[in-house]
Amino acid sequence: MSVELNLRLMDQTPSSTVSSLKHGDKFICFIIEDGYHEVKIPGETRIPGGKYLLKKKVDGRFFTKYSKEYGHKFVVEISGIDNFEAVLFHIGNRPKDTRGCNLTNDSVTFDKKVNEFVGVNSEVCYRKFYDYMSTLMDTGDVYLNVSR
């Protein structure tokens, strides 16, 4: 059985993007990403629209940190993105925390000083996200539909 999650653009600035992540009608969280760039700027460009397989990643810096701090058995990786590698869902509030990854947050504010979206309560949100994804990924393949 396969499952699809939907990541839908809500708003953007040149340096930040805020989207909603849903499973059917169920809201999971807000996602903060880098801004859009027609030509990829490494570490400063959000992932493009498309359909991507989500995988359990069991190595790397975030896996090591989250397995030690929270007992997590994997981190969620978005695979198959052209010109991107090691794109994860992880904790963080601002585009400077992401380098192309997806940051999970319970709510979002706007920082007028730097003209970018800022997430709120990311750590607690990530832990709920992990629990949800752990159950979902045990049922079969999980895909992410990214709508820009």
Long-range contacts (C-beta under 8 A, 24 or more apart in sequence): 1-139, 1-140, 1-141, 2-140, 2-141, 2-142, 2-143, 3-136, 3-139, 3-140, 3-141, 3-142, 3-143, 4-51, 4-142, 4-143, 4-144, 4-145, 5-54, 5-142, 5-143, 5-144, 5-145, 6-144, 6-145, 6-147, 7-31, 7-102, 7-144, 7-145, 7-146, 7-147, 8-147, 9-147, 9-148, 11-117, 12-36, 13-115, 13-116, 13-117, 14-115, 15-44, 15-95, 15-114, 15-115, 15-116, 16-94, 16-95, 16-116, 16-117, 17-46, 17-117, 18-108, 18-117, 21-102, 21-104, 23-132, 23-136, 28-129, 28-132, 29-104, 29-105, 29-106, 29-125, 29-128, 29-129, 30-104, 30-105, 30-106, 30-107, 30-108, 30-119, 31-89, 31-102, 31-103, 31-104, 31-105, 32-92, 32-93, 32-94, 32-95, 32-97, 32-98, 32-102, 32-103, 32-105, 32-108, 32-117, 32-118, 32-119, 33-95, 33-98, 33-100, 33-101, 33-102, 33-103, 34-95, 34-98, 34-99, 34-100, 35-95, 36-148, 40-83, 40-84, 42-100, 43-99, 43-100, 44-95, 44-99, 44-100, 45-100, 46-100, 47-78, 47-81, 47-84, 47-87, 47-100, 47-102, 47-146, 48-81, 48-82, 48-146, 48-148, 49-146, 49-147, 49-148, 50-81, 50-145, 50-146, 51-143, 51-144, 51-145, 51-146, 52-78, 52-79, 52-80, 52-81, 52-143, 52-144, 52-146, 53-79, 53-80, 53-141, 53-142, 53-143, 53-144, 54-78, 54-79, 54-133, 54-137, 54-142, 54-143, 54-144, 55-79, 56-137, 57-86, 57-88, 60-86, 62-88, 62-90, 66-90, 66-130, 70-127, 70-130, 72-130, 73-134, 74-134, 76-129, 76-130, 76-133, 76-137, 78-102, 78-144, 89-126, 89-129, 89-133, 90-126, 91-122, 91-123, 91-126, 92-119, 92-122, 93-118, 93-119, 93-120, 93-122, 94-118, 94-119, 104-129
